[in-house]
């Protein structure tokens, strides 16, 4: 499963930098440093709490035999690959990019990153369920679907961005809940057949 955000925010960037510095001082190898940076800075705080609640409401945890989807960010981290359509922190007018940021696909440099680096990452995850966090990520994924890089059957469409700043997330989630739940059932049924 792949959980896709827009781009690491300032807090995540700062946390990953401090993790790298700490791990390097402890003389960990590069692979371990990168693992720690990713694990320590991926989806945390109130946004993670909102994300876990929505995933639990979709009963994703039951499909994975977890008591809660919070396990995806702890002991069951092997089930999830967290990433962003823009892997490196990008700020808009000095602020974190958000759902209200103008379309990233309208910026040629960012569009090239999405169709190059982000697309290459997803090609290697072609069997995985993709959970796009919000409209901005969904738009990028739909663009990659049109380019036949990603299959629409992989995408859990309609999932809102879990940020507390997204005041529409409850309505978006309620409006799309049934369709998303059905999509999860189909996805996990296919997984059982292929095993």
C-alpha positions, 0 to 999 in steps of 0.5 A: 500500500502506498500513502501519497502526500503532496510534499513534506512540510516544514515540520517533516523536513526539520524532523528528518534533518535532525534525525539524519544529524543524530543518526550520523553522530551515532555512526549509523550506515547510510541505509539505516540513516535513511530508514530512520529519517523516513520512519521518524518524519512520515505522517505524525501528529494531528494529521496522522491521527486524522489519517488513522481515523479515516483509514479505520472508518474504511476498515482498512485495518481489518483487511490487514488484520490490525487492531488499528491503522495506527499500526501502519506507522509503527509495528506494521510499517512493512505494509505501507510505503509513504511518499509524496508526489514531490519528494523534496519539500516545496514551499509556496510563498514561504508556506507549506504547499496545501490543497489550496495551492495552485495546481502543481501540474501548471508549473512546468518544473514540478510537472516534470518532477511528477511525470519523471521521478514520482511516476518512476517510483509508482511504476515499481509499485504497480500492484499496490493500492495507492491512497492519495491524500487529497485533491492535489495528489489525486489530480497528479495521479489522474494525470499519470493515469491518462499517460498510462503510467498508473492504473485507475484501479490502484487509486483509492479515489476520493480520499481527503487530505487529513490536515486539520487545515482541510475544513472540508475533509469530513464532508469529502470523506462522508461523500466518498466513503461508500465508494472507497469502502467498495474499492478496498473490498475489490482490491483485497479480494484480488490480493487474496486470489493472487496469493 
